[in-house]
């Protein structure tokens, strides 16, 4: 038996490593077991299982994070992993997922609904890590069948055709959501018909109709028919979406919002999904691991019972829609909460070096940060957020990173923490206070140089003891480290 230890709520690179280990199980004659733990549990686990494979933590063989100023050979754990197991990252082996995981880890995400972000949303909404891991494994198992059966050009062509190759300008696209655009739609429907192979836009349109289509005779219980559109004639009472020459043949989700008289703003629960669809329209490129292309490939899976296969895929796609509806609802709740905290003077704005800085205490600091930075939120440049347990995070937008001496801030925070706790550091190690990653003398603070984030605990490190310094102390440190 081979035990694989990974931190709780693993990132896309660790999930990929777990999947590849499972795929190599037979080749290496291993029986794999996984366990998700806090990093503080790692020493005890390694005493019990000294030969365990450790992913992404504990200064292990597959942990890329710098420690005590010592950098690893690679920017991402996926590179360390690939070198050990002899897997080529840049090839289509394992569907190119290792290359994607490396880019996502080192460069960050660029698309709202790309796989790395979807995984994060799963972890936000599930207390059990294995739920997300099992979803990821199931997705990869089915996706690899398709990726090994089609060329990249074939899949790209299929994606562009399905997502309606009709592209319009940003101005033309946004004009569809003008507040004065209203439509009278007198028809009533008893079923919805969509192509057997349909776009993600079509799926969103169906969900909008089921949520808001009361005046169309549509409800959450309205039947959906999957049809071969070749020579199909739409019958009376059928609402055709995503094909033909009808009103919902192109840009169906956008048009469905109009017909249902739903305003396109961030109070609409489909707002995040509509912003993603906008980006799909404005981008000519093909991204293998964004959800619109993932959804097309999912529909290519074969199933002996075609209807059940298509219905399962519809539910699979709807599950992701539900995740992002929840994301939007959490955003709205966080924005309302932050507005309330500002009125109650439990959150404050400050102007430092021309930058808008928010300091806030909240039970949900992650959503607070998202809301504070967002265009539809409070458009802050720096956020200092502390949760009710006492853990703190300091994050900067790109311009703020240029305006502040971030390594100097890291040094001052670590120094303040040590002073409060009565800890000293040897003179020859003083320079390490500036270093990225973790420092043994001050394990309560992690500096991520890639993002400029300074973390006292995180989504994956809930076992970190809260800091003993205050938000106001950090704000003071910020003021002393202007460039």
C-alpha positions in Angstrom: 0.0 0.0 0.0 1.2 3.5 -0.9 -0.1 6.4 1.2 -0.3 9.8 -0.5 -0.6 12.8 1.9 -1.9 16.1 0.7 -3.1 19.3 2.4 -6.8 19.9 2.8 -8.6 21.6 -0.1 -5.8 20.8 -2.7 -5.2 23.1 -5.6 -5.5 22.1 -9.2 -1.8 21.1 -9.4 -2.1 18.7 -6.4 -5.4 17.3 -7.8 -3.5 16.6 -11.1 -0.7 14.9 -9.3 -3.2 12.7 -7.4 -4.8 11.8 -10.7 -1.5 10.9 -12.4 -0.4 8.8 -9.4 -3.7 6.9 -9.7 -3.1 6.4 -13.5 0.5 5.1 -12.8 -0.8 2.8 -10.1 -0.5 -0.3 -12.3 2.8 0.6 -13.9 4.4 0.9 -10.5 2.5 -2.0 -9.0 1.0 0.2 -6.2 -2.2 0.2 -4.2 -2.9 3.9 -3.6 -4.6 5.5 -0.6 -5.1 9.2 -0.1 -5.4 11.2 3.0 -6.0 15.0 3.3 -4.5 16.6 6.4 -3.5 19.8 8.0 0.2 20.5 7.6 0.6 20.5 11.4 -0.4 16.8 11.3 2.3 15.9 8.9 5.2 15.1 11.3 3.0 12.6 13.2 1.8 11.0 10.0 5.3 10.6 8.7 6.4 8.8 11.9 3.6 6.3 11.3 4.1 6.1 7.5 7.7 7.1 6.7 7.5 6.1 3.0 4.3 8.2 2.3 4.3 10.5 -0.7 3.7 14.1 0.4 2.2 16.7 -2.0 2.5 20.4 -1.8 3.4 20.9 1.9 6.0 20.3 4.6 9.1 21.2 2.6 8.7 17.7 1.0 10.0 16.5 -2.3 6.9 17.8 -4.1 6.5 21.1 -2.2 7.7 24.1 -4.3 7.2 26.7 -1.6 10.5 28.4 -0.4 11.4 27.9 3.2 14.0 29.8 5.2 15.1 31.7 2.1 15.9 28.5 0.2 14.2 28.3 -3.2 13.2 25.0 -4.9 14.2 24.0 -8.4 10.8 24.8 -9.8 8.0 27.3 -9.6 5.3 24.7 -9.3 5.1 21.3 -7.6 3.9 19.8 -10.8 7.4 20.3 -12.3 9.0 18.5 -9.3 6.4 15.8 -9.7 6.9 15.3 -13.4 10.7 15.1 -13.1 10.4 12.4 -10.4 7.9 10.3 -12.4 9.3 10.9 -15.8 6.2 12.6 -17.3 6.5 15.3 -19.9 4.5 18.3 -19.0 4.4 20.0 -22.4 2.9 17.0 -24.3 -0.7 15.9 -24.6 0.0 13.0 -22.2 -2.9 12.9 -19.7 -4.7 15.3 -22.0 -2.4 18.2 -21.3 -3.7 18.6 -17.8 -0.2 18.8 -16.3 0.7 21.7 -18.6 -2.5 23.5 -17.7 -1.9 22.9 -13.9 1.6 24.3 -14.2 0.3 27.5 -16.0 -2.6 27.9 -13.5 -0.2 27.6 -10.6 2.5 29.9 -11.8 0.6 32.5 -13.8 -2.9 32.3 -12.2 -6.3 32.0 -13.8 -7.4 34.3 -16.6 -11.0 32.9 -17.3 -13.9 33.0 -14.9 -15.0 29.4 -15.5 -11.7 27.6 -16.0 -11.0 24.3 -14.3 -8.8 25.7 -11.5 -11.5 28.2 -10.5 -14.2 25.5 -10.7 -12.3 23.3 -8.3 -12.0 26.3 -5.9 -15.8 26.8 -6.0 -16.3 23.1 -5.3 -14.1 23.3 -2.2 -15.9 26.4 -1.0 -19.2 24.5 -1.0 -18.1 21.1 0.3 -16.8 20.2 3.7 -15.5 16.8 2.4 -12.4 17.1 0.2 -13.1 13.7 -1.4 -16.3 15.0 -3.0 -14.3 17.4 -5.1 -11.5 14.9 -5.7 -14.0 12.3 -6.9 -15.6 14.9 -9.2 -12.2 15.7 -10.7 -11.3 12.1 -11.2 -14.6 11.3 -12.9 -14.2 14.4 -15.1 -10.6 13.4 -16.1 -11.5 9.8 -16.8 -14.2 10.7 -19.3 -12.4 13.7 -20.8 -9.3 11.7 -21.6 -11.4 9.3 -23.7 -12.3 12.3 -25.9 -8.9 14.0 -25.9 -7.3 10.8 -27.1 -9.9 10.3 -29.8 -9.9 13.8 -31.4 -7.1 16.1 -32.5 -6.9 19.5 -30.9 -7.9 21.2 -34.2 -11.0 19.0 -34.4 -12.1 19.9 -30.9 -11.4 23.6 -31.4 -13.5 23.6 -34.6 -16.3 21.7 -32.8 -16.2 24.2 -29.9 -16.3 27.3 -32.1 -19.1 25.9 -34.2 -21.2 24.9 -31.1 -20.6 28.2 -29.3 -22.0 30.0 -32.4 -19.0 31.3 -34.5 -21.0 34.5 -34.9 -18.9 37.1 -33.1 -20.0 40.6 -32.4 -18.2 43.6 -30.9 -18.2 44.5 -27.2 -20.4 47.5 -27.9 -22.9 45.4 -29.9 -22.9 42.7 -27.3 -23.5 45.0 -24.3 -26.3 46.9 -26.2 -28.4 43.7 -25.8 -28.6 44.4 -22.0 -29.8 48.1 -22.2 -32.4 48.7 -19.5 -34.8 50.1 -22.1 -34.8 46.9 -24.2 -38.1 45.0 -23.5 -39.8 42.3 -25.5 -43.4 41.1 -25.6 -43.5 37.4 -26.0 -47.1 36.0 -26.2 -46.3 32.4 -26.9 -46.7 29.7 -24.2 -44.7 26.5 -24.1 -45.1 23.1 -22.6 -41.6 21.7 -23.4 -38.1 22.9 -24.3 -36.1 21.4 -27.3 -32.4 21.7 -27.6 -29.8 20.0 -29.8 -28.2 16.8 -28.7 -24.9 18.7 -29.0 -25.4 22.1 -27.6 -23.4 25.1 -26.3 -23.0 26.1 -22.7 -24.8 29.3 -23.7 -27.8 27.1 -24.6 -27.6 25.3 -21.2 -27.6 28.7 -19.4 -30.6 29.9 -21.5 -32.6 26.8 -20.4 -31.8 27.4 -16.8 -32.8 31.1 -17.1 -36.1 30.0 -18.7 -36.8 27.5 -15.9 -36.0 30.1 -13.3 -37.8 33.2 -14.7 -40.0 31.9 -17.6 -43.3 31.9 -15.8 -44.9 34.2 -18.4 -43.8 31.7 -21.1 -45.5 28.8 -19.3 -42.0 27.5 -18.4 -41.2 26.2 -14.9 -38.5 24.2 -13.2 -40.6 21.1 -14.0 -40.9 21.8 -17.8 -39.7 18.8 -19.8 -36.5 19.1 -21.9 -36.1 17.2 -25.2 -32.7 16.5 -26.8 -33.2 16.3 -30.6 -31.2 15.8 -33.7 -31.7 19.2 -35.4 -31.2 17.8 -38.9 -34.6 18.1 -40.7 -36.3 18.6 -37.3 -39.5 20.7 -37.4 -40.4 22.5 -34.2 -43.9 21.6 -33.0 -46.5 23.8 -31.4 -45.8 24.3 -27.7 -42.1 23.6 -28.1 -39.6 26.3 -27.2 -36.5 25.8 -29.4 -33.2 27.0 -27.9 -29.8 27.0 -29.6 -30.8 26.0 -33.2 -32.9 26.9 -36.2 -34.0 30.4 -37.2 -36.0 31.3 -34.2 -35.5 34.0 -31.6 -33.3 31.9 -29.4 -31.1 30.4 -32.2 -28.1 32.6 -31.4 -27.1 34.2 -28.1 -30.0 32.3 -26.4 -29.0 33.1 -22.8 -28.7 36.9 -23.5 -32.0 36.9 -25.3 -33.8 34.8 -22.7 -32.9 37.5 -20.1 -34.6 40.1 -22.2 -37.7 38.1 -22.8 -37.9 37.3 -19.1 -37.4 41.0 -18.3 -34.4 40.3 -16.1 -32.0 43.2 -15.7 -28.4 42.4 -16.4 -26.7 43.5 -13.2 -24.9 41.9 -10.3 -28.1 41.4 -8.4 -29.2 38.9 -11.1 -28.1 35.4 -9.8 -26.9 34.5 -13.3 -24.6 37.6 -13.5 -21.3 35.7 -13.2 -22.4 33.2 -15.8 -23.4 36.0 -18.2 -20.1 37.8 -17.7 -18.4 34.5 -18.6 -20.5 34.1 -21.7 -19.6 37.7 -22.7 -15.9 36.8 -22.5 -16.6 33.7 -24.7 -18.1 35.9 -27.3 -15.3 38.5 -27.2 -12.5 35.9 -27.3 -11.7 34.1 -30.6 -9.3 31.7 -28.8 -9.9 28.2 -27.6 -9.0 27.2 -24.1 -9.1 23.5 -23.5 -9.9 23.8 -19.8 -12.5 26.5 -19.7 -16.0 25.2 -19.0 -17.6 26.0 -22.4 -15.2 23.6 -24.1 -15.2 21.1 -21.3 -19.0 20.9 -21.6 -18.9 20.3 -25.4 -16.4 17.4 -24.8 -18.6 16.0 -22.1 -21.5 15.6 -24.6 -19.3 13.6 -26.9 -19.3 10.7 -24.4 -21.1 7.6 -25.6 -23.7 5.9 -23.6 -25.9 2.9 -24.5 -28.9 4.8 -23.4 -28.6 8.0 -25.3 -31.3 9.9 -23.4 -29.8 9.0 -20.0 -26.4 10.0 -21.2 -27.6 13.4 -22.4 -29.6 14.0 -19.3 -26.7 13.1 -17.1 -24.5 15.6 -19.0 -27.2 18.3 -18.6 -27.2 17.7 -14.9 -23.4 17.7 -14.8 -23.4 21.1 -16.5 -26.2 22.4 -14.3 -24.1 21.5 -11.2 -21.5 24.0 -12.3 -24.1 26.6 -13.0 -25.4 26.1 -9.4 -21.9 26.6 -8.1 -21.6 29.9 -9.8 -25.1 31.0 -8.8 -24.0 30.4 -5.2 -20.8 32.4 -5.9 -22.9 35.4 -7.0 -25.2 35.0 -4.0 -22.2 34.9 -1.7 -20.8 38.0 -3.4 -24.1 40.0 -2.9 -24.3 38.8 0.8 -20.6 39.9 1.3 -21.2 43.3 -0.3 -24.2 43.9 1.9 -22.3 42.8 5.0 -19.4 45.0 4.2 -21.7 48.0 3.7 -23.2 47.3 7.1 -19.7 46.9 8.8 -18.7 50.3 7.3 -21.8 51.9 8.7 -21.1 50.3 12.1 -17.5 51.5 11.9 -16.3 47.9 12.1 -14.5 48.3 8.7 -12.6 51.4 7.5 -11.2 52.9 4.4 -7.9 54.7 4.4 -5.9 56.5 1.8 -2.2 55.4 1.8 0.2 56.5 -0.9 -2.7 57.3 -3.2 -4.1 53.8 -2.7 -7.6 52.9 -1.3 -7.0 50.5 1.7 -9.7 48.5 3.4 -9.3 47.2 6.9 -12.1 44.8 8.0 -12.9 42.1 10.6 -15.3 39.5 9.2 -16.3 35.8 9.7 -15.9 35.5 5.9 -12.7 37.2 5.0 -12.3 35.4 1.6 -15.6 36.9 0.2 -14.8 40.2 1.9 -11.5 40.4 -0.1 -13.3 39.5 -3.4 -16.0 42.1 -2.8 -13.5 44.8 -1.8 -11.5 44.4 -5.0 -14.4 43.9 -7.4 -15.4 46.4 -10.0 -19.0 45.9 -8.7 -17.8 46.0 -5.1 -15.7 48.7 -3.5 -12.8 48.9 -5.9 -10.1 48.8 -3.3 -6.3 48.6 -4.0 -5.2 46.9 -0.7 -7.2 44.8 1.7 -6.2 43.9 5.3 -8.8 41.4 6.4 -9.0 39.5 9.7 -11.5 36.7 10.4 -13.3 36.1 13.7 -10.7 33.5 14.7 -8.0 36.1 14.4 -6.2 35.0 11.2 -5.2 37.8 8.8 -4.5 38.2 5.1 -3.0 41.3 3.3 -3.6 41.4 -0.4 -2.6 44.0 -3.1 -3.8 44.8 -6.6 -1.0 45.1 -9.2 -0.7 48.9 -9.0 -0.5 48.8 -5.2 2.3 46.2 -5.4 4.3 48.8 -7.4 3.5 51.6 -4.9 4.6 49.7 -1.8 7.7 47.9 -0.7 6.0 44.5 -0.2 9.1 42.6 1.0 9.7 45.4 3.5 6.1 45.0 4.8 6.7 41.3 5.2 9.9 41.9 7.2 8.1 44.5 9.5 5.1 42.2 10.1 7.4 39.2 10.9 9.5 41.4 13.2 6.4 42.8 15.0 5.0 39.2 15.5 8.3 38.1 17.0 8.5 41.1 19.3 5.0 40.5 20.6 5.8 36.8 21.2 9.3 37.4 22.7 11.1 35.6 19.9 14.5 36.6 18.6 16.4 35.8 15.4 20.1 35.4 15.0 21.9 38.2 13.2 23.1 36.0 10.3 19.4 35.1 9.6 18.0 38.6 9.9 17.9 39.0 6.1 15.5 36.0 6.0 12.7 38.2 7.4 12.4 39.6 3.8 12.2 36.1 2.2 9.3 34.5 0.4 7.6 31.4 1.7 7.9 30.4 5.4 10.5 31.2 8.0 11.0 28.8 10.9 11.2 31.6 13.5 7.9 33.1 12.3 5.8 30.2 11.0 2.6 32.2 11.4 3.2 34.3 8.2 3.6 33.1 4.6 4.7 35.4 1.9 3.6 34.5 -1.7 5.9 36.5 -3.9 4.0 35.4 -7.1 0.8 37.2 -5.9 2.3 39.6 -3.4 -0.1 38.1 -0.8 0.9 38.0 2.9 -1.0 35.2 4.7 -1.5 34.3 8.4 -3.4 31.0 7.5 -5.3 30.4 4.3 -8.0 28.2 2.8 -5.6 25.3 2.8 -3.9 26.2 6.1 -6.7 26.4 8.6 -4.4 25.0 11.3 -2.2 28.2 11.5 -2.4 29.9 14.8 -3.8 33.5 14.6 -1.5 36.4 14.6 -1.0 38.5 17.8 -0.6 41.8 16.0 -3.6 44.1 15.2 -5.0 45.3 11.9 -4.1 48.8 12.9 -0.5 47.7 13.4 -0.4 46.3 9.9 -1.9 49.6 8.5 0.9 51.5 10.3 3.5 49.2 8.7 1.9 49.8 5.3 2.3 53.6 5.8 6.1 53.2 6.6 6.8 51.1 3.5 5.8 53.4 0.6 8.0 53.5 -2.4 
